[in-house]
Amino acid sequence: MLPSMDIRVDGKVAIVTGGSRGIGRAIAGTLAAAGAKVMITSRKADACEVAVAELVEETGGDLAYEAGNVGNVEDAERVVEATLSTFGAVDILVNNAATNPYAGPVIDTDIPRWEKTLQVNLTSPLVWIQKCWTAWMGEHGGQVINVSSVGAFATSPILGNYDISKLALVQLTRQLAAELGPDVRVNTICPGLVKTDFARALWEGGQGDQVAQAYPLKRLGEPEDIANAALYLASEASGWMTGQEMVIDGGGLIAFNRVG
């Protein structure tokens, strides 16, 4: 008889960046419900405090927070140190925090916002991986999950900067998977349009309904759809998987790429 797929991460310790809302909050809650100890981080301490209180009540799990700016190297060091002090390990890193300060053609972008996009969406995940590798994973192993976007595999008239940064994150994932194995696995989740505040401009006012009708599964994503994928990647259920992209988009990518 084949084993069941009751996926657990009991006793593992996770850091989730951008963990106070949206996809990050859902990932933090799902990991906690599956037995992980979870450190949430985002810029605003009050938002982190509320999220942790709510998730503890919802899951009965063990969660804490340490506020910090994901793009600040010193903050990354402080959060990793706080996680080790609070929970004694860093087994799972979820690089979820992202930014998109510009909408429009890439040719017209101003360089400060271009650089900000790359700094937060590409450089910062590398910094967090480096800090976790040095502090724990290099000796003890672990799992890294980078949250990219299905936009990494397409072009867009308004989201080019963001999509370029997310495709670069996919390649960073592949490169580090090759470098850090066998003890550290590195994978990427590429969500389609998910109903979060971050993506609100793309789905509110009926726009989301139009997008959903183009998806084979006829609905937009929910944060829990992405969280379930993150749990799989954080667990030993995905133990022979590294350097890969999980596209979670309701079939949107294949629908948009159809010929005829």
N, C-alpha and C positions, 0 to 999 in steps of 0.2 A: 504494500500500500504506500502510495506517495505521501510525503508529509504535507500537512495543511500549511496555508500561507497566512498564519496569524503572525504578522511581522512585529517584532519587538526590538527595542534597543535599550533594554534594561541596564541601568548602571552607567551608560555612556553619558558623556558630557558634551553639550553642543553650545556653540556661539551662533546666534542668528543676527546678522546686521540688518538694519531697517526692520527690526522685529516688533515694532509697536503697532503696526497697522497692516492692512492688506495681506498680501501674500506672505510677508515675513511673519506677521502675527499668526496666520494660519499654520505655517510651518512650525513655529515655536510650540503652538498648542498641540499639534499632532505628534511631534516628537515627545513632548511631556506626557501626553496620554499613553504613549507607547513605552514609557519607562525611563526616558532620558532626563537628565538634569540640564536645564536650559538657561543660558545667560542671554538675555535680550539686550541689544544696544541700538540706540538711535540718538539723534541730536537732542531731543527734548526730554528732560528727566521726568517731567510730569506725565507725558504721554507713555513713557516706559512704565512708570509706577502704576498707572491705570491699567495698562495691558497686562502686567504681571498679576495684579490683584484679580482681574477678571479671569485670566487663564488658570490661576490656581483654583478659583472657585469652579470653573467649568470642567477642569481635568483632574483635580486633586493631585496635580503633579508638583514637582520641585522646580520652581523658577525663580530667577533673580534678575536684576538689571544693573547695568553700568552705562550711564549716558556718555555719548562721545560723538564726535564728528568723524564719519567713516573715512574722510579724506585727510585726516590729520594723523601723521605717523605716531606722535606721542600718545594720542588717544587710543590708537590701536594697541600699542604696548600696554597702556593702562588697563584696557578691557581684558586683554589676555591675562595679565597679571592678576586682575580681580577674579577672573574665572578660576585660575589655578588656586588662588587663596580660598575661594568660596567652595569649590567643588573638587579640587585636587587633580584635575585633568583637563585636556581639550582634545576630545576624540573626534568631534564633528565640527566642521566650519561651514556655515551657509553664507556665502557672499550674495546677499539679496539686495542690499541698498543700491539705489541707482538715481540718476538725475537726467532730466531732459529740458535744459533751459532755452532751447531754440527750436522753433518750428518753421520750416521753409526750405528752399533749395540750398543744397550744400554750397553751391557756387556763391551764394550771397551771405553766407554765415560770417559773423565777426569772429576773429581769432580767439578772443577771451572766452566766449561761450563754447567754441570748438574745444579749446584746451580744458575747460571745466568738465565737459562731457567725457572726454578721454580720461581725465584725472580720476573722476569718481567711478566711472563704469569699467575702467581697464586697469589703471595703475593701482587704485585702492585695493581691488581684489588680490593683486599680486602682493602688496604690502601685508595684507592680513594673512595670506598663506605663508609668507616668509616668517612672520611673527609666530604663528602657530607651529610651523616647522621647527624653528629654533627653540621654542619654549617647551614643546612636548612631542609633536608628531614625528620629528626626525628620529627620535629614540624609541617611541612607543607605537608609532603607526597612527592611522586615522583615515577619515573620509572628508573630502572637500567637495562641496556642491556649489557650483556657480550658477546663478540665475541669469540667463541671457534672454533672448527673445526670438520668436519665429521671424521677426523682421531681419534677423541676421542673414536670412536666405532669400531676401527679396530686395527690391528697391522701392522707394517711396518719395512722393513729391514734397513731403513735409517732415519726414522723420529720418532723413538720410544721416545726419550726425549721430543720432541715437543708434540707428541700425549698424552703422560702421563700427561703432564702439562695441556693440554686442557681437558682431562677427569676429572682431579681434579677441574678445573674451573667449569665444569658442576655440580659437587657435591657441590662446594661452592655456586653456584647459588641456588640449591635446599635448602641448609641449611639456607641461608639468606632469601630466600622467606618465609620459615616457621617462621623465627624469626621476620621479619620486617613487615609482613602483620598486619592489612589490608591496611594501608595507603601507604606503599611502595611495589611496585611489582618488582620482579627480574626475568628476563628471559634470555635465552641464544640463540644466533644464531650460528648454526654449518654449515659453508659453505663447499662446496666441492672445487674443484680446480677452482679458479677464476683468470682471466688474470690480474694480478697486478705485479709490479716490485718485490714485496716481494716473490712471487711464481714463478718468471721468470724461474728459473732453472728447474722447473717441467713441463713447457709448451712450452718453445722456442725450435727451431730446429726440429719441427715436432712432438715432444713428446706429445704436447697437443692434436694434431689431433688423435693420437692413443687413448688417454684417452677418448676424446669426443665420439669416436665411441663405447666405452663400456658403455656410459651413455644412458639410454633410450631416453633422449631428444636430443642426438647427438650434443651437443655443450658444451663448457666450460662456466663457469659463468662469468658474467660481474659485476663490482662493483655495478652497479645500481640494480642488482638482490638482493643483500644483503641490500642495502639502503632501498629498498621498504619494506623489512621485518622489518627493524629497525623502519621505520615510523609507521608501524602497531603496533609494540610493545610499541612505545612511546606514542601512542594515546589511547583515551578511547574506540576505536574499539576493543581493546584487554583487556577491563576492568575486565573480569572475568578469566584472565589467569596469573598465576604466577608459578615460579619454573619449567618452561617447557623448552624443547629444540626444536627449529625450525631448522630442517635439510633442507638446501637449497643447493641441489647438483645435480640437473638435473636427479635425480633418481639413482645416482651412487651407493649409499649404498645398495639399494635393488638389483641392478644388480650384484654387487660384492659378495653379500651373497646368490646368487641363488644356488640351489642344482641341479647338473646334467648339 
